[in-house]
Amino acid sequence: MPPIEDHPLRYDLANELHARPFPSLKAPCTAVFLAIKQPSDAAKRDRAADLAHLTALLDRYGAKHPQPGATHYFGEIGRHSLKWESHTEMVTYTVFTEGVSSRPFDPVDFEVFPEEWLAKAPGVRITSAMIRVVPWASRDATRADIDNWYVDESVAMARVLDDAAVMAGDFRVDPAGHLRFSLHVAPSTGERRIGRVVQRICEIETYKAMSMLGFARVREMGRQMGETDSQLSRLIDDMTGGTQPAEETLQSLLRVSAELESLVAQSSFRFGATAAYEQIVNQRIAVLREERFEGRQTFAEFMMRRYEPAMRTVRATKDRLSAMADRAMRAGELLQTRVDVERSAQNQALLESMDKRADLQLRLQRTVEGLSVVAISYYAVSLAGYLLYPLTDMLDVSKGMVTAAVTLPVVGLVWWMVQRIRNKIH
């Protein structure tokens, strides 16, 4: 019996689950993260340009190239390790280096990405971050580091993964243009666990930044939505008051509906992406299993206070836009019904007018028929008279008597012929 045939994509789909492994990291180490996105229509971008940009970086370090059409890459560049991933709207670069600089979050660490290479990026920076991973020394030392490295009012920190490490960050952009995160790792924490936590930090920041694009889109739409909502309310008031002709109101309402549909079409992708990114952020925080450290706010609490209101605004705007579109549709249907009723009334009046005109036309026709009988009879009597006048001498009667004698029979005969013709027509 021949072996069963595999689906053409079976191995590709199975290998996709293992294509993006977590890095294995030792403390101390440094991670430098960069996310690049095209300013608009990033989902439709030329991904070959992303690969070309990655290849240019690899060539600077003499590293091997990725496979054609690759969506992820992991390899060595000099004394560093590089992880590259291509996502729906962006590409991310994460560079891992053993050891830490003497100066915490030294901008020199970011020079692993050359300036001239960054200038040729096929897009713009959506976020960048520096992550400092150090061994756990003591509670006091950890507290001192966090007080020195972050803005106290914004810092979020927590023990993660059952005291495997203390994670901290303030989500602020430092003077060098990067966000800062730190990880104080317990001695018993394994290399892969460290790598998972670092990866989670990068994902939290990336998808938080991407989801905030939805909030920016909402702020851009705010004024236009307010004007459209006011115009829609005014048109509905005109419908109720009946001060404007229904057809004029309907045309204005159709324009408003078209504007709302355009807004929905332009925003649907961003709203959907924002919801997906928000879900990823919350899921990545949840899997860290945070526990409070030194009474400070956790990452989940930070997101609840600073991030969740923005996401609620996006959801509320999406619901409001949908409600406005539905309201415009319902108003349009009601107004169309009103226009149809008015047109039906006009058509009824027109039909009644046509009936009256037909009745008048019928009466006029009958009148004309009577006159035509008289006219035809007149000429017929005249012809009959010319035909019978020679007989007057033989019969010894006058011409008047002959004319009078034939008048009634001729009129009757003409009337009978006209009625017969009309009956055949009808």
QUIFEN-V900372 format. One line per field, one symbol per residue. phi: phi as a letter, one per 40 degrees, with the letter a starting at -180 (. if undefined). A space follows every 50 residues. Layout:
phi->???
//
This chain:
phi->.ccccccdbdcccccccbcbcccbbbccabbbbabbbccafccbcccccc ccccccccccbgcccccdgcbaaaacbgcbbbbbbbbdbabbbbbbbcgb cccdfcdcccccccccccccccibccaaabbbbbccbaccccccdccccb cccbcbaacbffgcabbaabfbccdcgbcbbbacccdccccccdcccccc dccdcccccccccccccccccdcccccccccccccccccccgcbdccccc ccccccccccccccccbccccccccccdccdcccccccfcbcbfgccccc cdcccbbcdccccccccccccccccccccccccccccccccccccccccc cccccccccccccccccccccccccccdccccccccccdccccccfbccc cccccccccccccccccccccccccc
//
